[in-house]
Amino acid sequence: MLSGDLIPAGWYKAEIVGFVPEPAKKDPSSTNYVPTFKLINKGQATDGREIKTWFNSKLIGMMAPMISAIEEKPLRKIVEEMDNGTFDFDTDSAIGKKLQIKIKNEPYDQKMTHKVDGFAAYDSAPSF
């Protein structure tokens, strides 16, 4: 499977291999946090493929499900910590962590694309 080929929709085991901040294109007062996931599917065409997703600093709570999956903490606890200001997360510490990601396919700019649409702990049975 070539890097430009569409990744079929479904749940995949993955490892976070990068996590970088970058300026938001449409709003210079915010930052995007961009994790890169490498798919782990030994013997499958998708093994080793990488996919990114973007979390904006103005909607940082959207990152909570991913953090819950890699830290194997209940989502409710992560959100509570975010709300009360006790939450501490270092993006560098996420590199090397494994989890499951849900990929969905959808049209964008007149072609089908894939995007990350859900997270689960690495060893859990994801809800479908």
Number of C-alpha atoms within 10 A of each C-alpha: 12 9 11 8 12 14 20 13 15 14 20 22 20 25 24 22 17 16 20 12 15 13 13 16 10 7 11 8 10 15 18 20 19 17 22 18 27 22 23 19 14 9 7 10 11 20 16 17 18 17 19 15 14 20 17 19 16 12 10 13 15 14 17 17 21 19 23 20 23 20 16 16 13 13 16 12 13 20 19 12 13 16 11 8 9 10 12 9 10 8 15 12 10 18 16 15 15 23 26 25 26 18 19 16 16 12 9 9 6 7 7 11 16 18 18 18 14 17 24 24 21 19 12 11 10 15 8 6
